[in-house]
Amino acid sequence: MELPTWDLSDLYAGVDDPRIEADLGESLKQARDFEQRYRDQIASESLTGERLKQALDEYEALLRHESKPQAFAQLLFSTDTSDDARKALVQRVRELGSEISTHLIFFDLEIGRISPEKFARLLDDPVLADYHHYLDHQRKLAAHYLSEPEEKILEETANDRGRAWRRLFTEITSGMKYTLRHGEEVRDLNQSQLMALLYEPDRSLRQAAALALAEGLEKNAHVLNFTHNTLLHEKQVIDKLRRFESPEADRHLDNELSQEMVDTMVGVCVQNFELVADYYRLKGELLGLSDLKHFDRYAPISKDRDELDFQKAREIVLEAFGTFSPRLAELAESFFSKRWIDAVVKDGKRGGAFCAGVTPDHHPYVLLNYTGKPRDVMTLAHELGHGVHDRLASKQNLLNYHPVLPMAETASTFGELLVFERLQRDLKSDEARLAMLCEKLEDTFATVFRQVSMYRFEQRLHQRRREQGQLTVESINGLWQESMQEMFGSALTLGEDHRWTWLYIPHIVSTPFYVYAYAFGELLVLSLYARYKREGASFVDKYFELLASGGSLPPTHMLEKLEIDIGQASFWQGGCDLIRANVPLARELAERTRARA
Ligand SMILES: [Zn+2]
């Protein structure tokens, strides 16, 4: 299969392009000059709106300039995490990035020290309208800042604390080989190749893959668990220094959501766990299995599954996007024609998929590991959704560009629903429709209920580390099993080899409590999609407007414009009801299929 690779030449020519060093040097100079010009000017009584706007404009331009070498190093590293030159470049830009930050810390701190009366006046100044949201949010963050010398120490040591452990985690998990033993066959596979086997129709192959995963993780458990424990404790210390009341509080602050809102959403999801169990009872019947295990979660209902080459995937996605609006298809098309996608599967490449937005004036990049499964088409739609979101938000300045995590999954999930509907429409038989509906449901469960379970696992994990000190891998294995079993009730028993599987999940390491944003995004988008189905073409502009606002408003304000109140349990229940409606639909399709057989 012919798969595209990135063309990164519009950033730099290669790992040793001298312009990287020149740009980094220039950024450092800009940061020093900025500090010289504005130190003691921001928290000063004589600060005017004009002057603050000038500082913010310069600050924004400086961050934009710095983003390019940062993004290039990170993208290059993602496609080969084992290459020494690429590793060295990532480390180099991070270290320099920290040095640059030390010159900018004063700015955030001074915004926090502006007197309340003066700050209120500045927020009302129309000259600062573009920075209103940024300033308001910055002010909330500032309540948790330490003194400038303390902040500098934290920043300058960050590459040798948390970031170092996270990089080690990525290098280990991307480089790991898993030995698959299936019948006569013994093969060494990387994580992406191994995980793809969990979607195979042959149960013994899925079981062998699950065992290989468990063995590979167990072999590396010492260093991975050490990494987790170190990060858990680091977070505990920093949360205490920064006066955060709970382990998840800093994530909620970044996401611009309150603890109550998140608790409401999580609570509603937990109350709906039984619909997952209900579905898996049906799945057990369809597969003819009475003892479903974790490696059966994604087993296909139908055995004939066409492989889709990348060209076909491209056609499907663009056509589906085009039915919503030609503009959506047009925005996505550039990713193919301009080589903004890297889809090959190879050793050393990071697993999974992502879309990396660089700056509003530079297009984003998409990374995939494309294996030709129908699921990969959905992943392509997902990541292109992110890409389109970024491009629509390109009128925002960099400080308003990136949506907060819970809103960041809007266009990606919406894109998946468009493609799902397009694929469903083409299917001729009830059997094929059933198979696809089951896949979609399982995917939705993984996005909503599994992420909520992981969120609860993380809460318990941080709590236990804080109460009991260093944790053994067995203790965390137990917590993981307990937390992840809840959503399945008695319909599926995860099984012993599942207990190691928390060890490879990158979000737990890279961004604690990230995961609930997935559930938030999916439930929100199910509701938005239902609106689109009701309102048709008149919804299109509202949707584009939502995406174009990027990160310029808190989620509550953005959604108020669509008359959505995310503080209400009934809103989240509405999303769960849309998922629930698919379970009897699957049962009905199954009965029709059986009646014909
Ligand atoms: Zn996403």
Boltz pocket constraint, residues with backbone or C-beta under 6 A from the ligand:
constraints:
  - pocket:
      binder: B
      contacts: [[A, 382], [A, 386], [A, 408], [A, 409], [A, 412]]
      max_distance: 6.0
